[in-house]
Amino acid sequence: MANIMKMMKQAADMQKNMAKAQEALAQIELEHSSGGGAVTVTISGDGNISAIRIDPKVIQAEDADMLEDLVLTAVQGAQEKAKETAAAEMQQVTAGMNLPPGLGF
């Protein structure tokens, strides 16, 4: 019975810590650029894109395809940074919990 109570307390503590971590992730601002800085995407640690900056030098009608590729590459890179940051934060929250792999935290 004591083990169940201990596990319930650990789960409650982890839930509180996860909520704090998610709040902290929302405050983290990450950037990713493509094309040597031609396109820069700003994203929060929780995955919300807040800005896309495009160097005016790359805005030319004949290069629309290239610009689209640069934007896509920058967005994908920013999203990957946000995922990695969130995973690292959640790993800290669940450290010592002996959770099975792939539990989704």
N, C-alpha and C positions, 0 to 999 in steps of 0.2 A: 504494500500500500504506500509505503514511503517513497518508493521509486516512481510510482505514478504521480504523486504530488510533486516530486522533484521535477519530473518531465513536464508537468503542466506549468510549473513556475518558469522553467527554462523556455517553454514555448511562449508564454506571456511576455517574458523579458525580450525574447528574440523579436516578437511582433512589435514591441515598443521601439527596439533598436532599428528594426527595418523601416518603421515609419520615420524615424529621425534621419536615417540614411537616405531615404527617398526625398525628404525635404532638403537635405544637404546637396543631393545630386541636382535638384532643380536650381540650385544657386550656382553650380559650377558652370563656367562658360568655357567652351572648347572651340578651337578653330581648325579648319583644314583648308588648304589651298591646292589648286591644280594649275597647270600651265605656268609654273614659275611665279605664282602669285597673281595670275590674271583673273582668277575667280577664287574668292574666299567665302566659306560658309561658316557661320557662327551657330553653334548648337549648345544646348544645355546638357548637363549630364544625364538628364532623364529623357533626352531624345527630341526635345522641341527645338526646331530651327527658328532662330530669331532674326537672322540677317543673311543676305547673300550680296556680296560686293563684287562688282565686275569692273575691272580696269577699263576705262573708256577707250584705250588704245586697241582693245580686242573687239570692239563693236563695229563691225563692218558687214554690210549686207551679204557680200560674197563669202564670208566666213561664218555664216549662221550655224552650219553643221558643226564646225569646230567649237564654237561657243557653247552649243548645246552639250557636246561631249565634255567640255571642261566643267560646266555646271553640274552635270550628272556625276562626274568623277569626284568633284569637291563635296557634293551632298553625300555620296556613298562613303567617302572617307570620313566625313564628320560623323555620320551615323555609326560607323565602326568604332571611332574614338569614344563616342557616347556609350556604346555597348560594353567596350572594354573597361571604361571607367566605372560603369554601374556594376559590372561583374566583380571588379576588384573591391568595390565598396561593400557589396553584399557578402563577399567572401569574408571580409573582416567581421561583419555582423554575425555570420553563422559559424565563425571559428570556434572550435571546441564543442560543437553541438553533436559531432559524430553523425551527421546526416548522410543518408545514402547518396551516391553519385546520381546526378540527373534529377534531383528532387524539384528543381525549378527555381531555386533561390539564386 
